[in-house]
Amino acid sequence: MAPGTRPSKEAGARGLLDAFAAGDPEDRVRLGEVFNGLGKRSFGMLLFICTLPAFIPVPGVGGAVSGPLVILVGLQLLVGRRTPWLPGFIARRGPHRRAVARFRDLLAPWLDRLERVVRPRAAVLLDHRLASAVTGLLLALLGLLLSLPIPLTNYLFGVLLLLFAFALLERDGRLMAVAWGVGAVAVGVFGVLSGQLAGVLARWVDLLV
């Protein structure tokens, strides 16, 4: 955020992006600052910023950066954390304001349409412990898929993760239900059928046992 500027707790996704894009374009939006003062919407803003690198048009780079960050967000929701936590070396990093502004401008037409149809509703699909676990599990799996070298999927997973982020930001449980459905299909198609996700999870289980 620009010095002395804080995003309003009631601002929509567009307003929050405007707040973080304001200021010197060369300044960084530190990940450790993006969820300050946002209460229950903090995971949504953090997930949004963590998803931005997925749209870097360089093969292998976007997924390698965004994937682990999304996994970290997902695991925290899975275990029931109410506020995000980031290790210091990650919290001090983040995108430049110019990147946030460029991405905001790219999404502007979609954000305008989205904000006309989304609204706070069906809070149980956001706040219930089981609902948070479902969201966290799907985010962790999608983050893992994003980090794998699956050709031509970065933008696809990035858009899907933005759907989760908007549901959390706008406090729209119905939109989250849609994100669950599409996310489960994506995990099934790109994870189970490709065999890569199952292979990675099997290796993790072997290490744990």
CORZIUR-V219199 format. One record per residue. N is the residue number from 1. RES is the residue in one small letter. SS is DSSP state (H for helix, E for strand, - for the rest). PSI is psi in radians with two decimals (NA if undefined). NEAR is the number of other C-alpha atoms within 12 Angstrom. Layout:
n: [N;N]
res: [RES;RES]
ss: [SS;SS]
psi: [PSI;PSI]
near: [NEAR;NEAR]
//
This chain:
n: [1;2;3;4;5;6;7;8;9;10;11;12;13;14;15;16;17;18;19;20;21;22;23;24;25;26;27;28;29;30;31;32;33;34;35;36;37;38;39;40;41;42;43;44;45;46;47;48;49;50;51;52;53;54;55;56;57;58;59;60;61;62;63;64;65;66;67;68;69;70;71;72;73;74;75;76;77;78;79;80;81;82;83;84;85;86;87;88;89;90;91;92;93;94;95;96;97;98;99;100;101;102;103;104;105;106;107;108;109;110;111;112;113;114;115;116;117;118;119;120;121;122;123;124;125;126;127;128;129;130;131;132;133;134;135;136;137;138;139;140;141;142;143;144;145;146;147;148;149;150;151;152;153;154;155;156;157;158;159;160;161;162;163;164;165;166;167;168;169;170;171;172;173;174;175;176;177;178;179;180;181;182;183;184;185;186;187;188;189;190;191;192;193;194;195;196;197;198;199;200;201;202;203;204;205;206;207;208;209]
res: [m;a;p;g;t;r;p;s;k;e;a;g;a;r;g;l;l;d;a;f;a;a;g;d;p;e;d;r;v;r;l;g;e;v;f;n;g;l;g;k;r;s;f;g;m;l;l;f;i;c;t;l;p;a;f;i;p;v;p;g;v;g;g;a;v;s;g;p;l;v;i;l;v;g;l;q;l;l;v;g;r;r;t;p;w;l;p;g;f;i;a;r;r;g;p;h;r;r;a;v;a;r;f;r;d;l;l;a;p;w;l;d;r;l;e;r;v;v;r;p;r;a;a;v;l;l;d;h;r;l;a;s;a;v;t;g;l;l;l;a;l;l;g;l;l;l;s;l;p;i;p;l;t;n;y;l;f;g;v;l;l;l;l;f;a;f;a;l;l;e;r;d;g;r;l;m;a;v;a;w;g;v;g;a;v;a;v;g;v;f;g;v;l;s;g;q;l;a;g;v;l;a;r;w;v;d;l;l;v]
ss: [-;-;-;-;-;-;-;-;-;-;-;-;H;H;H;H;H;H;H;H;H;-;-;-;-;-;-;E;-;-;H;H;H;-;-;-;-;-;H;H;H;H;H;H;H;H;H;H;H;H;H;H;H;H;H;-;-;-;-;-;H;H;H;H;H;H;H;H;H;H;H;H;H;H;H;H;H;H;-;-;-;-;-;-;-;-;-;H;H;H;H;-;-;-;-;E;H;H;H;H;H;H;H;H;H;H;H;H;H;H;H;H;H;H;H;H;H;-;-;-;E;-;-;H;H;H;H;-;H;H;H;H;H;H;H;H;H;H;H;H;H;H;H;H;H;H;H;-;-;-;-;-;-;H;H;H;H;H;H;H;H;H;H;H;H;H;H;H;H;H;-;E;H;H;H;H;H;H;H;H;H;H;H;H;H;H;H;H;H;H;H;H;-;-;-;H;H;H;H;H;H;H;H;H;H;H;H;H;-]
psi: [2.73;2.67;2.29;0.07;2.35;2.42;2.48;2.47;-0.42;-0.10;2.55;-3.09;-0.73;-0.79;-0.68;-0.74;-0.67;-0.73;-0.72;-0.41;-0.31;2.53;-2.91;2.13;-0.41;-0.19;2.68;2.50;1.76;2.34;-0.58;-0.19;-0.28;-0.37;0.10;2.21;0.14;-0.06;-2.24;-0.27;0.05;-0.68;-0.59;-0.79;-0.72;-0.75;-0.70;-0.88;-0.67;-0.39;-0.36;-0.77;-0.35;-0.35;0.14;2.15;0.83;2.03;2.30;-0.36;-0.89;-0.85;-0.64;-0.49;-0.91;-0.71;-0.99;-0.61;-0.74;-0.69;-0.75;-0.75;-0.79;-0.74;-0.60;-0.68;-0.64;-0.69;0.00;0.29;2.50;-0.35;2.55;2.70;2.45;2.43;2.65;-0.73;-0.39;-0.71;-0.49;-0.08;2.93;3.07;2.75;2.69;-0.57;-0.59;-0.70;-0.75;-0.73;-0.72;-0.68;-0.77;-0.63;-0.66;-0.14;-0.85;-0.66;-0.64;-0.68;-0.75;-0.73;-0.77;-0.21;-0.32;-0.38;2.69;2.82;2.15;2.86;0.91;-0.43;-0.49;-0.04;-0.68;-0.40;2.50;-0.75;-0.68;-0.75;-0.65;-0.71;-0.81;-0.81;-0.73;-0.80;-0.69;-0.74;-0.74;-0.71;-0.65;-0.66;-0.76;-0.70;-0.60;-0.23;2.65;1.11;2.02;2.46;0.55;-0.17;-0.85;-0.67;-0.88;-0.63;-0.80;-0.72;-0.73;-0.58;-0.57;-0.78;-0.76;-0.76;-0.66;-0.73;-0.69;-0.76;-0.03;0.75;1.78;-0.56;-0.69;-0.62;-0.66;-0.69;-0.75;-0.69;-0.84;-0.85;-0.67;-0.72;-0.68;-0.75;-0.74;-0.74;-0.81;-0.89;-0.36;-1.14;-0.82;-0.60;-0.42;-0.22;-0.75;-0.77;-0.67;-0.75;-0.80;-0.66;-0.69;-0.68;-0.74;-0.75;-0.69;-0.62;-0.56;NA]
near: [35;24;16;10;18;24;31;24;23;20;23;32;42;34;25;37;39;30;29;45;35;29;22;19;19;18;22;29;37;28;36;30;32;44;35;28;22;29;22;29;38;37;50;44;48;48;46;43;48;45;48;43;38;40;35;21;15;16;22;24;21;31;38;29;33;41;36;31;42;49;33;34;47;37;31;30;36;27;22;24;22;26;24;35;26;28;14;13;12;22;24;16;22;34;36;27;30;24;28;39;32;21;30;28;18;17;22;20;14;21;26;18;13;23;25;14;17;26;24;25;21;21;24;18;28;39;29;19;20;17;25;34;26;31;48;40;29;41;48;35;41;50;43;38;45;47;35;33;22;25;18;21;29;37;26;26;43;37;28;37;50;41;39;46;40;43;43;44;42;41;38;33;31;26;34;41;28;21;34;33;20;26;36;25;20;30;33;21;20;30;31;19;14;19;18;24;29;22;18;20;19;14;13;13;11;10;9;8;7]
//
